[in-house]
Amino acid sequence: MIKISFEGTIMGDNKLIILTERKYSMWKKMWIMTQEWHHVLFLHWPVSPEHVREHIPPELELDLYEGKAWIGFVFFRVKGNRPRFIPPLPGMRTFLELNVRTYVTYKGKAGVHFFSLDANHPFIVQMASFGDFLPYRDAEIYFKKDKKSLSIDSKCYYQNESFLTTFEPIANFIQSTRLSTWLTERYYLWTKTKGRLFRVEISHSPWRLQNVTGVVYQNTMASFMKGNYKIERPLAHYSRLKKAKFYPPVLEN
C-alpha cells in the first residue's frame, strides 16, 4: 500500500478567475430533480490523453488542459434528493456518492463523462442505472467526521475497487484559478446507452472552493486505466455545500 499525501496546491496557469452568479439558459427550462451536495472533495490527476481516449464514446472529444487529459474523483454526501413537486421521500433523501470522471466536449459544449458512479443506496443505483443509462454501481461507502478531519472508505466489490482517504479542509475560501474553474465549472454530462448519446444538463451557482490537505491510503479506482498517475500527488479542492438541479436528458443528433 502506497500512501499519497495531497494538498490544495495550484498547478498550471495561476491566473485568478473572479466568478459571479451567472444566468444559464438552462435555468429557464423545467428541472426534474434537485439535490444538495455536502462535503464535496475533488481530487484531480493529469494523465496522458492516449490512456483515456479509448474509454470514452467516439462521438466525444477529450477536453485537454495544456495538452493533458484529467481524471477526477469527486465525493459528496447527497441530501434533499427529490423530484420536482415532490418532497424528499423517506429513505431516498440521502446517500453517499463517489464518482470517477474525465473531461470532454461535444459540438462546442464542455462537460464530463463518467467512468463510474458509486453509491451506497441500492435503490438509487438501480433507478439511475436503469437501461444502462449511467454507470452507477453498488458500493459500501462510509463517511466519518472526527473533529476537524473527515474520512472516506469506499468499496465496490463488483469491480474489486476501493478508495480510502482522510482529509482536512482549510477554512478560508480561495480565489478560483483558470485551472480550478476549468475542472469544476462543468454543467453538462454525456452518457451513451444502446448506441445513442444523451446529454444531461445541471445548474448550480459557481463553486466556492477551499484548499484541503489529506492522505490517500488506498486507491484502486478506475482499475482499467493505464499508467501510474495515482501514485502522484493530486490537485485537491473542497466545498462544504452545493445545491444543484438536473434537467431531462436530451438525445444528441
Buried (B, 14 or more C-beta within 10 A) or exposed (E): EEEBEBBBEBBBEEEEBEEEEEEEEBEEBEBBBBBBBBBBBBBBBBBBEEBBBEEBBEEBEBBBBEEBBBBBBBBBBBBBBBBEEEEBEEEBBBBBBBBBBBBBBBEEEBBBBBBBBBBBBEEBBEEBBEEEBBBBBBBEBEBEEEEEEBBBBBBBEEBEBBBBBBBBBBEEEBEBBBBBBBBBBBBBBBBBBEEEBBBBBBBBEBBEBBBBBBBBBBBBBBEEBEBEBBEEBBBBBBBEEBEBBBBEBBEBE
